[in-house]
Structure formats: C-alpha cells, structure tokens
Amino acid sequence: MERPMSFRVFIKRQAWPLGLAVSLMASVQAQSDILMQNANLIIGDGSVLTNHDLLIEDGLIVDLGRNLSLPEAGLVVDLQGKWVMPALIDAHAHLGFQSRESWGAGNYDLENLTDNLEQYAYYGFGAVFSAGSDPAEIAQLLKAVVSRRKNLPEFLYAAGLAPPGQGPNNQFLEQTTLVEARTGFKVLHGVTEPKSARQTVTELARKGSEFIKIWVDDRGGSQTKLAPEIYWAVAQQAGQLGLKVFVHQQNAADMLDLITAGVDGFLHGRIGSAFTDDLVSRAARSDVFVIPNLGLGELRREAIGEDNFLVPFLSKALRESLSASATRQAQPEREAVDESELIAGFARIEAGGLDLVLGTDAGAVPGHPFGYTGHRELEIYVRLGMSPMDALLSATSLAAKHLGLDGLGLLKLGKQASLVILNSDPTSDIRSTRDIHSVYLNGQRINRRAIASRTP
C-alpha cells in the first residue's frame, strides 16, 4: 500500500508548468493604467450607464463618467457599442478533478487546479467557490498562486463536514478518498455528534477556513443523513467564530430547520412545489441565499459537445463523449409538470425578495465543464422567468455579497477592475454573455486565445 506523501514531498513532486513556476518566483509587475471609452456600463446593481468611460489604475476602478482623460501615460481603449459588466462569479464548483481530457482524482494537482481557474477566466469569471472537495493545504497553495499572478479568478473554498466517510455523491466520494490517500491531506471531515462537530469547526477556523459545507442528504438511502443536532452545533459554532455555513440538501422539507439553525445558504435549492411562499419568506428574512443548480441535471441530457462555445476546452475524446448519443440529444424534451413547477418557484422567489445566486456544481461529475456551465445556468434562469438583468445580478453583486467578495460584483469606485466586455447587450438577450470581446482581471487583459490553445 502506497504511503501518503508529506506536504513537502507533495510540493516537490508537482509538475509545475513553466508559466506557473515563473509566477511563483517573480513579483507581479505593475500594469498600465487603462481608459475604456464610450462603453455601455452594466453596473451590477440593476442600472446601466450608456456611452460612459471607465478609468482603471493599478488594477482598480478609479472613475466612471463621460469625457474622462488619463492623468498620465496609459492605454486608451475605444469600446463604442460594447457592453462592460462585472466579471461573473460561480458560487458552487468543485475544482481539480475535471481536466480538458478526463475526470477523476488522478487530475487533482496544482497544475490542473490552475488550469481550471484559467478556463474560468476565459469564460469571464472573476471568482470561483470550491465547495468542500479540496484539502486545505492545497487550497492555500492555489490561493497563493492567485495572489501572485493577479490574472486568475479569486479562489474560495469550503471545508466539508459530513458523517464519517460520507457526503459527496458515491462516485465523487470515491475520488476524494483517493486524493486523501495520495496526498495525505484530509478532504472530508467526519463528525458523529455535536461536541466533535463544534471541535472540528473550531479547529478549521484556527487553520484559516472561512466557509463550512455540510451535506444533509442520505443519497437515496446509501448514506447516513447528517442529524439535526449535529448541523445545529456546526451552524452555531461557525456563527460564533465568523464562518459561513453552506448546505447541500436534497429536500425542501429540511430547509426550514436548517435556516432556523443559522445556515447561510443552500447550494441545491429545491424550488419546486415544496418550496412554499412561507419558506421563501423565511429564507429572505434570514438573508439566506439559494442556488437552484439546475444545469447539473439538464445538461447531462444535452449534446453539449457540439456547442462551439464549449469546443475550445474539449479534447477529441471528451468532445465525442458529450456529443449526440442515446443519452444526449441536441434538444431533449422537458417534463411539462417539472417546468411549470420551476417557473412557479422562480416567481415565488422574485415576489419574496429572496437572493438567488449563480452556482453550477461544475467538476462534481464528469462532463460538467467549468465556466461554460455558468453561462448555460443563466440561460435556464431566464427561460424560467427571471429577467436577464436579474440573472446577471445573481452572477455578480449578489454572489459577491454572500461570498464576502467586497472588491467584486460591481462597477464602482474602488472595486477591482475584473470585467467582461461583450459585443452585444446581455440585458436584452442573456445569450449575449457568450459574445465575449475581452476579459480583464484586476486590470490585466486575459489572453483567451492562449488559454484555449492548450487543449489537446
């Protein structure tokens, strides 16, 4: 049996790509100031400024207005007819396991984690939340890479708590176990009763965790469901220590007690008929967000391998596996009853003022790609009755609010210059988020062509 490697050995054995190695050793060079002129600015709070300028200095937005000028030498970019919006945020993903060729624990290393973030950058994302599937030691390394490079999306992660040896879906659970065995680092933290749950939360806070993810799901009877007295202990201890608790749950019936316990958000909001007006109202009053996470079920039935927006990140074999087949159709049929229940659920959320946040669960199962799925999720929201502007808010300011990303989500003074520039108006047609002209993270223009070119 192979012994788990030490932290030092893990670092030494990483297959460091040249660009990543250089970025870790060299300091970040200052970027030129940039004046973006004549653009339509989607602020991220529901408002739009037409034919405005945006001034960037040292990676921050320092002015918005008309007829602005650079205080010193810099770059002037004419964006006449373009639309500028805050970079998108995916508030539910699982990085490291999916590569451009395959899915599984064998892909989980710093190189592939970094490549996953670059794929997100290609698709216009400025932040990603990885939900309970990363060893803290490796997650901290990735955060260091992001901090040094400045041209990657912000990376956040949660520590995962569940009954011992359980939590993720059984296929994913096997892969996280392999990562633990190979690296010697803990991915999932097993808790059996309230006292140990509180102790685990305290220890995670001491090690720098800001988020806790809990699984309240019996996986169709194949796992043990986290007991209420345990998730109450987790939520209360986390609240005292300033940590946020996000929940994977499968039944709306569990949501009310979880809200009462003090959780902060649901990563699988079940918004069908059981998600009642009273439940919406209670969640809204408690400032608890909901992620519908609908694409995870929908896209696995679609021939997404034939979508030109995704093709740049698919190896030949992966593309073939995601193209038309007995289980994947170009336009799969939807159940009319399910569709009407979801439309009604979206209407209740809007009427109740509940924050709906973009999340995709990308990377948790094979063939659910990073970045691409976020754009598709927004399209689903609009199909089910959300306005394009509200869909954009779910992926910008609302996601930033609930993840504590104070520098992202809005085009306002002092915010990070992490932007997506589009050729057409996404407030009229949500599919315009695909029509990307360019992406900037912290004032640096992303080389999207170079990122896509590395696909085998």
C-alpha positions as semicolon CSV with decimal commas, in nm:
position;residue;x (nm);y (nm);z (nm)
1;M;0,000;0,000;0,000
2;E;0,138;0,339;-0,102
3;R;0,206;0,570;0,189
4;P;0,061;0,923;0,173
5;M;0,326;1,179;0,090
6;S;0,421;1,465;0,317
7;F;0,333;1,825;0,237
8;R;0,696;1,898;0,141
9;V;0,713;1,593;-0,089
10;F;0,379;1,686;-0,248
11;I;0,516;2,029;-0,340
12;K;0,839;1,881;-0,474
13;R;0,657;1,632;-0,696
14;Q;0,422;1,880;-0,859
15;A;0,453;1,902;-1,237
16;W;0,493;2,278;-1,237
17;P;0,419;2,442;-1,574
18;L;0,681;2,698;-1,672
19;G;0,443;2,995;-1,652
20;L;0,321;2,892;-1,308
21;A;0,675;2,838;-1,177
22;V;0,783;3,180;-1,301
23;S;0,474;3,343;-1,150
24;L;0,554;3,193;-0,809
25;M;0,914;3,315;-0,817
26;A;0,874;3,659;-0,970
27;S;0,698;3,962;-0,832
28;V;0,395;4,096;-1,019
29;Q;0,479;4,386;-1,247
30;A;0,266;4,697;-1,236
31;Q;0,005;4,721;-1,511
32;S;-0,055;5,021;-1,734
33;D;-0,344;5,248;-1,648
34;I;-0,637;5,196;-1,884
35;L;-0,909;5,433;-2,002
36;M;-1,207;5,250;-2,154
37;Q;-1,413;5,495;-2,355
38;N;-1,767;5,514;-2,494
39;A;-1,895;5,189;-2,340
40;N;-2,230;5,086;-2,202
41;L;-2,165;5,000;-1,836
42;I;-2,377;4,734;-1,664
43;I;-2,303;4,838;-1,307
44;G;-2,415;4,520;-1,131
45;D;-2,685;4,683;-0,916
46;G;-2,955;4,682;-1,185
47;S;-2,852;5,009;-1,350
48;V;-2,684;5,082;-1,685
49;L;-2,479;5,385;-1,786
50;T;-2,475;5,438;-2,162
51;N;-2,182;5,584;-2,353
52;H;-1,961;5,620;-2,047
53;D;-1,590;5,596;-1,976
54;L;-1,421;5,382;-1,712
55;L;-1,076;5,457;-1,574
56;I;-0,853;5,184;-1,428
57;E;-0,540;5,250;-1,223
58;D;-0,332;4,981;-1,051
59;G;-0,599;4,721;-1,117
60;L;-0,881;4,921;-0,957
61;I;-1,172;5,124;-1,094
62;V;-1,098;5,486;-1,003
63;D;-1,352;5,680;-1,211
64;L;-1,666;5,646;-1,420
65;G;-1,809;5,928;-1,628
66;R;-1,806;6,100;-1,963
67;N;-1,507;6,253;-2,139
68;L;-1,257;6,122;-1,886
69;S;-0,885;6,151;-1,953
70;L;-0,580;5,960;-1,835
71;P;-0,390;6,152;-1,566
72;E;-0,063;6,013;-1,707
73;A;0,051;5,790;-1,991
74;G;-0,156;5,476;-2,028
75;L;-0,371;5,274;-2,264
76;V;-0,688;5,413;-2,423
77;V;-0,942;5,155;-2,544
78;D;-1,240;5,264;-2,754
79;L;-1,538;5,044;-2,668
80;Q;-1,804;5,217;-2,878
81;G;-2,104;4,983;-2,896
82;K;-1,962;4,738;-2,640
83;W;-2,111;4,637;-2,308
84;V;-1,898;4,619;-1,993
85;M;-2,012;4,428;-1,686
86;P;-1,852;4,291;-1,368
87;A;-1,680;3,956;-1,404
88;L;-1,906;3,662;-1,326
89;I;-1,889;3,455;-1,005
90;D;-1,959;3,081;-0,969
91;A;-2,068;3,019;-0,610
92;H;-2,069;2,638;-0,634
93;A;-1,800;2,433;-0,808
94;H;-1,553;2,151;-0,743
95;L;-1,212;2,222;-0,891
96;G;-0,927;1,986;-0,968
97;F;-1,096;1,664;-1,076
98;Q;-1,202;1,762;-1,430
99;S;-0,929;1,826;-1,687
100;R;-0,958;1,903;-2,056
101;E;-0,934;1,529;-2,125
102;S;-1,077;1,331;-1,833
103;W;-1,233;1,333;-1,485
104;G;-1,104;1,181;-1,164
105;A;-0,865;1,201;-0,870
106;G;-0,564;1,150;-1,096
107;N;-0,611;1,502;-1,227
108;Y;-0,608;1,664;-0,884
109;D;-0,286;1,866;-0,857
110;L;-0,185;2,230;-0,854
111;E;-0,128;2,243;-1,229
112;N;-0,478;2,126;-1,314
113;L;-0,637;2,344;-1,045
114;T;-0,465;2,644;-1,201
115;D;-0,579;2,537;-1,547
116;N;-0,937;2,512;-1,419
117;L;-0,913;2,873;-1,300
118;E;-0,775;2,983;-1,636
119;Q;-1,071;2,815;-1,804
120;Y;-1,300;3,015;-1,578
121;A;-1,109;3,333;-1,675
122;Y;-1,162;3,251;-2,044
123;Y;-1,537;3,246;-1,982
124;G;-1,536;3,578;-1,797
125;F;-1,537;3,468;-1,434
126;G;-1,366;3,671;-1,165
127;A;-1,421;3,434;-0,871
128;V;-1,496;3,068;-0,801
129;F;-1,611;2,895;-0,483
130;S;-1,500;2,530;-0,450
131;A;-1,745;2,359;-0,220
132;G;-1,596;2,107;0,020
133;S;-1,372;1,893;-0,203
134;D;-1,025;2,043;-0,150
135;P;-0,760;1,970;0,112
136;A;-0,694;2,298;0,292
137;E;-0,319;2,268;0,235
138;I;-0,354;2,254;-0,142
139;A;-0,630;2,515;-0,148
140;Q;-0,399;2,755;0,034
141;L;-0,129;2,692;-0,227
142;L;-0,375;2,775;-0,503
143;K;-0,477;3,095;-0,324
144;A;-0,108;3,191;-0,313
145;V;-0,078;3,139;-0,688
146;V;-0,385;3,357;-0,746
147;S;-0,247;3,629;-0,518
148;R;0,086;3,640;-0,701
149;R;-0,039;3,621;-1,057
150;K;-0,331;3,865;-1,030
151;N;-0,473;3,740;-1,363
152;L;-0,668;3,446;-1,225
153;P;-1,017;3,442;-1,072
154;E;-1,036;3,476;-0,695
155;F;-1,044;3,131;-0,535
156;L;-1,251;3,048;-0,229
157;Y;-1,307;2,708;-0,073
158;A;-1,508;2,540;0,200
159;A;-1,411;2,266;0,440
160;G;-1,653;1,976;0,407
161;L;-1,835;1,820;0,705
162;A;-2,048;1,505;0,693
163;P;-2,090;1,172;0,871
164;P;-1,755;0,987;0,858
165;G;-1,669;0,861;0,511
166;Q;-1,976;1,018;0,352
167;G;-2,109;1,339;0,197
168;P;-2,047;1,372;-0,180
169;N;-2,223;1,151;-0,433
170;N;-2,083;0,799;-0,420
171;Q;-1,884;0,837;-0,743
172;F;-1,726;1,163;-0,628
173;L;-1,676;1,030;-0,275
174;E;-1,451;0,757;-0,413
175;Q;-1,237;1,015;-0,592
176;T;-1,199;1,241;-0,288
177;T;-1,089;0,936;-0,089
178;L;-0,820;0,869;-0,349
179;V;-0,697;1,228;-0,321
180;E;-0,673;1,188;0,057
181;A;-0,478;0,863;0,020
182;R;-0,238;1,004;-0,239
183;T;-0,162;1,334;-0,069
184;G;-0,206;1,253;0,299
185;F;-0,429;1,562;0,336
186;K;-0,784;1,546;0,467
187;V;-1,062;1,644;0,227
188;L;-1,373;1,548;0,426
189;H;-1,414;1,593;0,800
190;G;-1,631;1,327;0,963
191;V;-1,847;1,428;1,257
192;T;-2,057;1,195;1,471
193;E;-2,210;1,409;1,748
194;P;-2,243;1,776;1,848
195;K;-1,933;1,800;2,063
196;S;-1,695;1,672;1,797
197;A;-1,874;1,887;1,539
198;R;-1,808;2,201;1,742
199;Q;-1,446;2,099;1,797
200;T;-1,399;2,037;1,424
201;V;-1,540;2,379;1,335
202;T;-1,313;2,545;1,591
203;E;-1,007;2,365;1,453
204;L;-1,096;2,458;1,095
205;A;-1,136;2,821;1,194
206;R;-0,795;2,811;1,360
207;K;-0,645;2,685;1,034
208;G;-0,795;2,971;0,837
209;S;-1,117;2,829;0,694
210;E;-1,383;3,089;0,620
211;F;-1,656;2,856;0,495
212;I;-1,805;2,525;0,603
213;K;-2,006;2,299;0,374
214;I;-2,234;2,036;0,521
215;W;-2,417;1,753;0,345
216;V;-2,772;1,683;0,465
217;D;-2,858;1,407;0,223
218;D;-2,892;1,028;0,254
219;R;-2,815;0,974;-0,116
220;G;-3,127;0,768;-0,175
221;G;-3,064;0,555;0,132
222;S;-2,699;0,474;0,052
223;Q;-2,558;0,713;0,313
224;T;-2,638;0,841;0,661
225;K;-2,805;1,181;0,671
226;L;-2,639;1,443;0,892
227;A;-2,855;1,465;1,204
228;P;-3,022;1,794;1,307
229;E;-2,843;1,810;1,644
230;I;-2,510;1,794;1,457
231;Y;-2,585;2,058;1,194
232;W;-2,726;2,283;1,467
233;A;-2,396;2,251;1,654
234;V;-2,199;2,325;1,334
235;A;-2,406;2,630;1,245
236;Q;-2,399;2,777;1,595
237;Q;-2,025;2,727;1,644
238;A;-1,949;2,863;1,297
239;G;-2,165;3,167;1,363
240;Q;-1,978;3,242;1,686
241;L;-1,644;3,217;1,504
242;G;-1,747;3,419;1,197
243;L;-1,758;3,129;0,949
244;K;-2,036;3,088;0,694
245;V;-2,215;2,756;0,655
246;F;-2,348;2,643;0,316
247;V;-2,564;2,335;0,274
248;H;-2,602;2,057;0,022
249;Q;-2,954;1,928;0,080
250;Q;-3,197;1,739;-0,140
251;N;-3,534;1,808;0,021
252;A;-3,713;2,137;0,072
253;A;-3,858;1,983;0,389
254;D;-3,515;2,012;0,552
255;M;-3,464;2,378;0,465
256;L;-3,675;2,545;0,734
257;D;-3,493;2,380;1,025
258;L;-3,157;2,450;0,862
259;I;-3,249;2,818;0,830
260;T;-3,356;2,823;1,194
261;A;-3,024;2,662;1,289
262;G;-2,844;2,955;1,128
263;V;-2,702;2,837;0,795
264;D;-2,615;3,099;0,533
265;G;-2,712;2,944;0,201
266;F;-2,828;2,642;0,003
267;L;-2,613;2,502;-0,277
268;H;-2,900;2,290;-0,414
269;G;-3,213;2,498;-0,366
270;R;-3,513;2,273;-0,423
271;I;-3,754;2,529;-0,564
272;G;-4,039;2,311;-0,685
273;S;-4,385;2,299;-0,529
274;A;-4,247;2,216;-0,181
275;F;-4,057;2,546;-0,180
276;T;-4,353;2,740;-0,046
277;D;-4,418;3,112;-0,004
278;D;-4,359;3,072;0,371
279;L;-4,023;2,907;0,312
280;V;-3,922;3,179;0,065
281;S;-4,022;3,445;0,316
282;R;-3,830;3,284;0,599
283;A;-3,516;3,247;0,388
284;A;-3,538;3,608;0,269
285;R;-3,584;3,741;0,625
286;S;-3,279;3,543;0,736
287;D;-3,070;3,670;0,439
288;V;-3,015;3,312;0,324
289;F;-2,938;3,265;-0,045
290;V;-3,047;2,985;-0,275
291;I;-2,863;2,832;-0,572
292;P;-3,107;2,642;-0,799
293;N;-2,827;2,441;-0,964
294;L;-3,049;2,325;-1,248
295;G;-2,791;2,276;-1,522
296;L;-2,639;1,976;-1,345
297;G;-2,949;1,776;-1,431
298;E;-3,034;1,937;-1,763
299;L;-2,701;1,947;-1,941
300;R;-2,619;1,579;-1,890
301;R;-2,904;1,506;-2,136
302;E;-2,784;1,758;-2,397
303;A;-2,531;1,713;-2,676
304;I;-2,315;1,992;-2,535
305;G;-2,006;1,858;-2,710
306;E;-2,144;2,013;-3,029
307;D;-2,166;2,364;-2,881
308;N;-1,897;2,585;-3,036
309;F;-1,884;2,789;-2,716
310;L;-1,753;2,482;-2,533
311;V;-1,543;2,316;-2,804
312;P;-1,219;2,509;-2,724
313;F;-1,186;2,311;-2,398
314;L;-1,271;1,962;-2,520
315;S;-1,017;1,707;-2,631
316;K;-1,135;1,495;-2,922
317;A;-1,232;1,207;-2,693
318;L;-1,416;1,431;-2,445
319;R;-1,598;1,607;-2,725
320;E;-1,719;1,276;-2,865
321;S;-1,841;1,163;-2,523
322;L;-2,050;1,479;-2,484
323;S;-2,197;1,481;-2,836
324;A;-2,523;1,330;-2,962
325;S;-2,585;0,975;-2,841
326;A;-2,857;0,754;-2,699
327;T;-2,848;0,958;-2,377
328;R;-2,771;1,303;-2,520
329;Q;-2,988;1,494;-2,766
330;A;-2,949;1,836;-2,926
331;Q;-3,288;1,939;-2,782
332;P;-3,400;1,695;-2,513
333;E;-3,764;1,705;-2,408
334;R;-3,853;1,860;-2,075
335;E;-4,127;1,739;-1,843
336;A;-4,407;1,995;-1,861
337;V;-4,507;1,946;-1,496
338;D;-4,150;1,994;-1,372
339;E;-4,107;2,300;-1,592
340;S;-4,425;2,464;-1,464
341;E;-4,326;2,394;-1,102
342;L;-3,989;2,559;-1,155
343;I;-4,146;2,861;-1,326
344;A;-4,379;2,899;-1,027
345;G;-4,082;2,862;-0,792
346;F;-3,890;3,138;-0,966
347;A;-4,197;3,361;-0,942
348;R;-4,221;3,298;-0,566
349;I;-3,852;3,381;-0,524
350;E;-3,893;3,710;-0,710
351;A;-4,209;3,803;-0,522
352;G;-4,049;3,719;-0,187
353;G;-3,728;3,915;-0,249
354;L;-3,507;3,611;-0,190
355;D;-3,148;3,626;-0,319
356;L;-3,092;3,372;-0,595
357;V;-2,721;3,318;-0,665
358;L;-2,542;3,159;-0,961
359;G;-2,382;2,821;-0,894
360;T;-2,317;2,528;-1,123
361;D;-2,163;2,232;-0,934
362;A;-1,910;2,222;-1,220
363;G;-1,650;1,949;-1,179
364;A;-1,853;1,731;-0,941
365;V;-1,935;1,478;-1,213
366;P;-1,770;1,403;-1,547
367;G;-1,854;1,635;-1,834
368;H;-1,995;1,932;-1,643
369;P;-1,738;2,191;-1,758
370;F;-1,605;2,497;-1,580
371;G;-1,721;2,839;-1,697
372;Y;-1,939;2,716;-1,981
373;T;-2,198;2,579;-1,738
374;G;-2,231;2,920;-1,573
375;H;-2,347;3,080;-1,896
376;R;-2,588;2,793;-1,955
377;E;-2,725;2,825;-1,600
378;L;-2,807;3,191;-1,664
379;E;-2,994;3,091;-1,980
380;I;-3,201;2,845;-1,774
381;Y;-3,287;3,115;-1,520
382;V;-3,420;3,343;-1,794
383;R;-3,614;3,059;-1,957
384;L;-3,788;3,002;-1,624
385;G;-3,899;3,361;-1,589
386;M;-3,611;3,563;-1,448
387;S;-3,527;3,885;-1,633
388;P;-3,183;3,897;-1,798
389;M;-3,081;4,179;-1,563
390;D;-3,180;3,982;-1,254
391;A;-2,991;3,680;-1,387
392;L;-2,680;3,898;-1,421
393;L;-2,725;4,019;-1,063
394;S;-2,729;3,657;-0,944
395;A;-2,385;3,611;-1,101
396;T;-2,230;3,941;-0,991
397;S;-2,330;4,157;-0,695
398;L;-2,548;3,900;-0,516
399;A;-2,285;3,628;-0,543
400;A;-2,018;3,872;-0,424
401;K;-2,235;3,974;-0,128
402;H;-2,288;3,621;0,000
403;L;-1,927;3,513;-0,054
404;G;-1,787;3,824;0,114
405;L;-1,609;3,940;-0,205
406;D;-1,611;4,311;-0,130
407;G;-1,395;4,401;-0,430
408;L;-1,605;4,223;-0,693
409;G;-1,956;4,222;-0,835
410;L;-1,996;4,593;-0,913
411;L;-1,851;4,856;-1,146
412;K;-1,793;5,118;-0,880
413;L;-1,507;5,328;-0,749
414;G;-1,252;5,127;-0,555
415;K;-1,367;4,790;-0,687
416;Q;-1,132;4,552;-0,866
417;A;-1,116;4,602;-1,241
418;S;-1,235;4,247;-1,310
419;L;-1,461;4,290;-1,610
420;V;-1,622;4,117;-1,905
421;I;-1,656;4,319;-2,225
422;L;-1,933;4,195;-2,454
423;N;-2,012;4,272;-2,816
424;S;-2,387;4,273;-2,758
425;D;-2,638;4,355;-2,487
426;P;-2,699;4,079;-2,227
427;T;-2,978;4,277;-2,061
428;S;-3,184;4,222;-2,376
429;D;-3,066;3,870;-2,460
430;I;-2,894;3,666;-2,189
431;R;-2,714;3,460;-2,454
432;S;-2,507;3,771;-2,523
433;T;-2,290;3,674;-2,225
434;R;-2,138;3,429;-2,473
435;D;-2,046;3,711;-2,711
436;I;-1,722;3,794;-2,533
437;H;-1,496;4,065;-2,674
438;S;-1,240;4,052;-2,391
439;V;-1,191;3,976;-2,022
440;Y;-0,992;4,177;-1,766
441;L;-0,899;4,054;-1,419
442;N;-0,751;4,311;-1,180
443;G;-0,688;4,538;-1,478
444;Q;-0,500;4,275;-1,679
445;R;-0,638;4,164;-2,012
446;I;-0,666;3,786;-2,030
447;N;-0,512;3,611;-2,329
448;R;-0,813;3,396;-2,406
449;R;-0,668;3,257;-2,726
450;A;-0,358;3,129;-2,546
451;I;-0,568;2,967;-2,274
452;A;-0,787;2,783;-2,525
453;S;-0,492;2,675;-2,739
454;R;-0,359;2,438;-2,472
455;T;-0,644;2,190;-2,517
456;P;-0,505;1,857;-2,651
